[in-house]
Amino acid sequence: MTTPDLHEGKGLVLSSSEPGFRTSVGVVKATLIAASIATAAVAAPVLLMPSHAHAAASNAIQSLDSLDAAIRALGDASQLSAAASAGTLSPEAERLVLQRELVRRAGFDGLTEYSDRSDAHKEFLTWFMGDLPALRYYITGGTVWTNSSKGPVSSDYITSLDILRRLREENHDDLERADADVHLRMMVAASLDVSGRSRLWTGDPGFVSDPLVRYRTLRIFRDDSRYRFKRDLFDNLPVETMRYVLETRSPTPNCPGLPTILCIDSRRTMQSQRIVV
């Protein structure tokens, strides 16, 4: 299980000691939270059925209407948005806002149907909805990458969540280690590609790899000193940047896949840095 102390400074609470690109990403995260709060604040209140009128468990799947009501009950929207921008939003408020964004993307019906598939699916979603770092990394890690030119739809997020479920299930011990936070970000980054086009750095354009294989392969590179993997660089990457490694996407012709990683510095300029030397 992930613990809050492992994630301090990696969410909305910005640290001046972090690399410049993480500060820039943190601003994007705060903006997303503020936008969700504003949307919830202006949503037309609805009369909830008695069974939904009480406070839901923190890891329960709730409808957008229920989440909007819970967010409005936290206080004034402008004050909540200011807290998000300042990095002082409470864990309770942040969890509600992130859950709202998840329901908006994946759909309440889709999440409910997914939870009902089996006990394993229900256990995973219960964990995910209640684990603030996992929710934070997933929602602020960017949209799911698909093959569609129209962008992801609700079912793509369900597919993505199931990849994360499989990664957690088959590599559960990784989330019990001292570097659990890095492995959690790696799992989330691997789960956000449902395009069916990502492949390992074999050079074979016809070879598409399984996200579980990509995760394990990169874990080997990271853990085995023979590969001279730049852990100090990689381990500090936010999910949205780590995805360039897990998805082996190259933003420029000069970035040939695995050996390089796209970094964003404090001036918001792009530069390539090698992670394997």
Disulfide bonds with the S-S distance in Angstrom:
none
